[in-house]
Every structure is written in structure tokens, then in C-alpha cells.
Amino acid sequence: MRETILSLVMASTLVLAGCEGMDEDERMIVGGLTGAAVGIMTAEMLNANDEWTIIAALGGAAAGMLVAHNYHTGECAYSRGDGTYRIRRCS
């Protein structure tokens, strides 16, 4: 189980490195899809039922949906899902 999680983390790092030449819209889409995929894979590894798999996918998509990154201040804007954004230090 530990090896599987470590493999997923390493694969996610490679996917994020591929976002270097993308514009903000493309990064948001890739981040949301990657987050959803990681949520689904995590739910499947934990043998979650269908409802929890959907919740994990939605949570992963929300977490992966970085809307804007201000490189000068080090702040990022994250979508809240209701049309508003939360601005905080980038993680």
C-alpha cells in the first residue's frame, strides 16, 4: 500500500512539471482533472463504495483547481466552487 501511494505522489509530480508552458485556463483544467483522478484512485485503493468515490473525485478536483498564481507575492487563488475564490499562500 505504501509503495502504491508513493508511486502516485511521484507520478503527480511529473504531471505537474508538464504544466510549465500552459496558460492559466489549461493549468486549471489539468489541475482539476488530475485532482479528480487522484481522488478516484485513492478511493479505489481504500475500497470505498461508489458514493465515497464520487465525493473523493469532487474533493480532489476542487483541491487541484488552482485558478491563478501570483509569482511576485507567492499567493494563489483557489476556486471555492460557488464562483468565488480564496486567496492564500501557495502550497
Phi and psi in degrees as GROMACS dihedral restraints (atoms count N, CA, C in turn):
[ dihedral_restraints ]
;  ai    aj    ak    al  type     phi  dphi    fc
    3     4     5     6     1   -64.0    20    10
    4     5     6     7     1   -39.0    20    10
    6     7     8     9     1   -66.1    20    10
    7     8     9    10     1   -37.1    20    10
    9    10    11    12     1   -65.1    20    10
   10    11    12    13     1   -44.8    20    10
   12    13    14    15     1   -64.8    20    10
   13    14    15    16     1   -42.5    20    10
   15    16    17    18     1   -62.1    20    10
   16    17    18    19     1   -39.7    20    10
   18    19    20    21     1   -63.2    20    10
   19    20    21    22     1   -40.8    20    10
   21    22    23    24     1   -64.4    20    10
   22    23    24    25     1   -41.3    20    10
   24    25    26    27     1   -63.4    20    10
   25    26    27    28     1   -43.2    20    10
   27    28    29    30     1   -66.4    20    10
   28    29    30    31     1   -39.7    20    10
   30    31    32    33     1   -65.4    20    10
   31    32    33    34     1   -38.5    20    10
   33    34    35    36     1   -63.2    20    10
   34    35    36    37     1   -38.6    20    10
   36    37    38    39     1   -62.8    20    10
   37    38    39    40     1   -41.0    20    10
   39    40    41    42     1   -66.0    20    10
   40    41    42    43     1   -39.2    20    10
   42    43    44    45     1   -64.0    20    10
   43    44    45    46     1   -44.1    20    10
   45    46    47    48     1   -66.2    20    10
   46    47    48    49     1   -32.1    20    10
   48    49    50    51     1   -65.2    20    10
   49    50    51    52     1   -27.3    20    10
   51    52    53    54     1   -74.4    20    10
   52    53    54    55     1    -6.9    20    10
   54    55    56    57     1   -85.3    20    10
   55    56    57    58     1     4.6    20    10
   57    58    59    60     1   -59.7    20    10
   58    59    60    61     1   -43.3    20    10
   60    61    62    63     1   -93.5    20    10
   61    62    63    64     1    11.7    20    10
   63    64    65    66     1   -90.7    20    10
   64    65    66    67     1   154.6    20    10
   66    67    68    69     1   -83.1    20    10
   67    68    69    70     1   178.9    20    10
   69    70    71    72     1   -64.2    20    10
   70    71    72    73     1   -39.3    20    10
   72    73    74    75     1   -64.0    20    10
   73    74    75    76     1   -43.1    20    10
   75    76    77    78     1   -64.7    20    10
   76    77    78    79     1   -39.9    20    10
   78    79    80    81     1   -63.2    20    10
   79    80    81    82     1   -40.3    20    10
   81    82    83    84     1   -63.4    20    10
   82    83    84    85     1   -43.1    20    10
   84    85    86    87     1   -66.2    20    10
   85    86    87    88     1   -47.9    20    10
   87    88    89    90     1   -63.4    20    10
   88    89    90    91     1   -41.0    20    10
   90    91    92    93     1   -62.6    20    10
   91    92    93    94     1   -43.9    20    10
   93    94    95    96     1   -64.2    20    10
   94    95    96    97     1   -43.9    20    10
   96    97    98    99     1   -67.7    20    10
   97    98    99   100     1   -40.0    20    10
   99   100   101   102     1   -65.1    20    10
  100   101   102   103     1   -43.3    20    10
  102   103   104   105     1   -61.6    20    10
  103   104   105   106     1   -42.0    20    10
  105   106   107   108     1   -64.0    20    10
  106   107   108   109     1   -42.3    20    10
  108   109   110   111     1   -63.5    20    10
  109   110   111   112     1   -42.9    20    10
  111   112   113   114     1   -65.6    20    10
  112   113   114   115     1   -38.7    20    10
  114   115   116   117     1   -61.8    20    10
  115   116   117   118     1   -42.9    20    10
  117   118   119   120     1   -65.9    20    10
  118   119   120   121     1   -44.2    20    10
  120   121   122   123     1   -63.7    20    10
  121   122   123   124     1   -39.0    20    10
  123   124   125   126     1   -64.9    20    10
  124   125   126   127     1   -44.3    20    10
  126   127   128   129     1   -62.9    20    10
  127   128   129   130     1   -39.4    20    10
  129   130   131   132     1   -66.5    20    10
  130   131   132   133     1   -39.4    20    10
  132   133   134   135     1   -65.2    20    10
  133   134   135   136     1   -31.1    20    10
  135   136   137   138     1   -90.2    20    10
  136   137   138   139     1     6.6    20    10
  138   139   140   141     1    55.6    20    10
  139   140   141   142     1    43.7    20    10
  141   142   143   144     1   -75.4    20    10
  142   143   144   145     1   155.5    20    10
  144   145   146   147     1   -76.9    20    10
  145   146   147   148     1   177.6    20    10
  147   148   149   150     1   -61.4    20    10
  148   149   150   151     1   -38.7    20    10
  150   151   152   153     1   -64.3    20    10
  151   152   153   154     1   -43.2    20    10
  153   154   155   156     1   -69.9    20    10
  154   155   156   157     1   -30.0    20    10
  156   157   158   159     1   -65.5    20    10
  157   158   159   160     1   -41.6    20    10
  159   160   161   162     1   -64.3    20    10
  160   161   162   163     1   -43.8    20    10
  162   163   164   165     1   -63.1    20    10
  163   164   165   166     1   -41.3    20    10
  165   166   167   168     1   -64.2    20    10
  166   167   168   169     1   -38.8    20    10
  168   169   170   171     1   -65.6    20    10
  169   170   171   172     1   -44.1    20    10
  171   172   173   174     1   -65.6    20    10
  172   173   174   175     1   -41.8    20    10
  174   175   176   177     1   -64.6    20    10
  175   176   177   178     1   -41.4    20    10
  177   178   179   180     1   -64.9    20    10
  178   179   180   181     1   -39.2    20    10
  180   181   182   183     1   -65.4    20    10
  181   182   183   184     1   -41.5    20    10
  183   184   185   186     1   -64.9    20    10
  184   185   186   187     1   -41.1    20    10
  186   187   188   189     1   -69.1    20    10
  187   188   189   190     1   -33.2    20    10
  189   190   191   192     1   -85.9    20    10
  190   191   192   193     1    -0.5    20    10
  192   193   194   195     1   -93.1    20    10
  193   194   195   196     1    76.2    20    10
  195   196   197   198     1   -79.3    20    10
  196   197   198   199     1   120.5    20    10
  198   199   200   201     1   -88.4    20    10
  199   200   201   202     1   -45.0    20    10
  201   202   203   204     1  -147.4    20    10
  202   203   204   205     1   148.1    20    10
  204   205   206   207     1  -131.4    20    10
  205   206   207   208     1   116.0    20    10
  207   208   209   210     1   -92.3    20    10
  208   209   210   211     1   105.6    20    10
  210   211   212   213     1   -71.0    20    10
  211   212   213   214     1   -23.8    20    10
  213   214   215   216     1   -74.0    20    10
  214   215   216   217     1   -40.1    20    10
  216   217   218   219     1   -99.5    20    10
  217   218   219   220     1   -14.5    20    10
  219   220   221   222     1    76.8    20    10
  220   221   222   223     1    20.6    20    10
  222   223   224   225     1  -104.5    20    10
  223   224   225   226     1   150.0    20    10
  225   226   227   228     1  -125.9    20    10
  226   227   228   229     1   150.3    20    10
  228   229   230   231     1  -108.0    20    10
  229   230   231   232     1   128.0    20    10
  231   232   233   234     1  -116.1    20    10
  232   233   234   235     1   138.1    20    10
  234   235   236   237     1   -71.5    20    10
  235   236   237   238     1   136.2    20    10
  237   238   239   240     1   -89.0    20    10
  238   239   240   241     1   -12.5    20    10
  240   241   242   243     1    95.0    20    10
  241   242   243   244     1   -10.3    20    10
  243   244   245   246     1  -111.0    20    10
  244   245   246   247     1    15.8    20    10
  246   247   248   249     1    94.5    20    10
  247   248   249   250     1    -4.6    20    10
  249   250   251   252     1  -107.7    20    10
  250   251   252   253     1   168.7    20    10
  252   253   254   255     1  -128.7    20    10
  253   254   255   256     1   150.1    20    10
  255   256   257   258     1  -110.8    20    10
  256   257   258   259     1   127.4    20    10
  258   259   260   261     1  -107.2    20    10
  259   260   261   262     1   126.3    20    10
  261   262   263   264     1  -155.0    20    10
  262   263   264   265     1   174.2    20    10
  264   265   266   267     1   -59.7    20    10
  265   266   267   268     1   141.3    20    10
  267   268   269   270     1   -68.6    20    10
  268   269   270   271     1   141.4    20    10
